[in-house]
């Protein structure tokens, strides 16, 4: 078992993964994910949907391939809390969750605000397509 042969990386595979054609394929898939995200996300002010952008760079474990990133919520205060959820304020008297803003305190919330998980839906749709 001490005579294990591990081959060197295949230069042809590296050339394919770094080729301009592969960059176009990765950009196309990432742009498709951006369009899917804009279709799925809640559209009260449309700023969250408009904040979605695509970034393409060389990455991976050994920086040997194109990697596409879908960046959402950049520059918005509520981008992360929309995607991952947040805790609402609790009433000191009852301990129940209430809205943070006085104009919306009509109803007591039963639990913290749930995450939208829009990016997970986009990834699932890409996997199934």
N, C-alpha and C positions, 0 to 999 in steps of 0.2 A: 504493500500500500504506500510505500514511501517513494515510488517511482510514478508520480502522477504528472501527466503532460497537459499543461494548460496552454492552449494556442494563443498566439498574439492576436490582437484585434484585426479584423479583416479590413484592409484599407478600402476595398471596393464598397463595403457596407457603410463605412464612414463617409465616403464620397457621395453615396446616395443620400444619406441622412442630412448632409450639409449642402446638398445641391439646391439651386434656385427653384427647380420644379417642386421639391419637397417643401420649400418655404412657401410657395404658392398654395400647395395643398393644405398646409397647417394654417395659413392665413384664411383660406376659404372656410375651413371648419370652424375657426374661431369667430369669424364674421357671422357665420350661420348661428353660432351660440349667442352672439350679441343680438341678432334679430329675434331669436327665440326669447331671450331675456326681456327685451323691450316689449314683446307681446304678452308675456306672463305677468310682469311686475305691476303692482298697483299704480294707478295713474291719477292721483289726486291733483298734484301740481305738475306732473310730468318731468320734474327735475331729476328724479332718481333714474328714470328710463333714459333720459338724455345724458346722464353722466356715464353711461356704459361706453367703454372704449377698449380697443384691442391693442395689445403690445406683443410684438414678435421679436424674439431674441434667441441667441445661441445658448443652450443650457443642457440640462440632463445631468446624469451622474458624473460623466467625464467631459462635459461641455462638447459633446459630439453630435448634437442634433438641434433642430429648430424646435422651439417651445413657444406656444401661443398662450397668452394670458388675457383673460377677460377681467377688466378692472371696473368695478361699480361702486358708486357712492363716494367717489373721491371729491373732497371739498364740501361734502354735505354733512351736517351734524347728525342726521338720522340714518345715514346709509348703513352703518353696522348694526344699529339697534333694529332696523327694519328686517335685516337678514337673519340676525341671531337672537332677536328678542331682547327685552329689557324688563327690569322690575319697576313697577309703578310704586308711587308713594303709598305708605300705609297710614291709616287713621290711628292716631294715638289713643282714641277712646275705644274703638272696636277692634283694632288690629287688622281690619280688612283693607284690601287694596283700593285706592281711590285715584281718580285722575289727578295729574299734576297741576293742571291749569284751573283756576277758579271758575271760569266760564263753563267748564265741562264737569263740574262736580255734582251734577244732578244725580247721576247713577253711581252706585258703589260697584267697583269691579270685583269680581269673585277671585281672580287670580292675576298673576303677572301677565304682561303682554306676550303673546306667543310669537315665535319666529316665523317669518314668511317662508323661508327655505326655498326661495325662487331659484337660486343657483343649483340646488340639488335637483329640482325639476328639469332644469336645462340640461344638466349632465345626464339624467335618465333619458331624456328625449334624444340626446346625441348617441347614447349607447344603443337605443332601440332603432335608430335610423340607419 
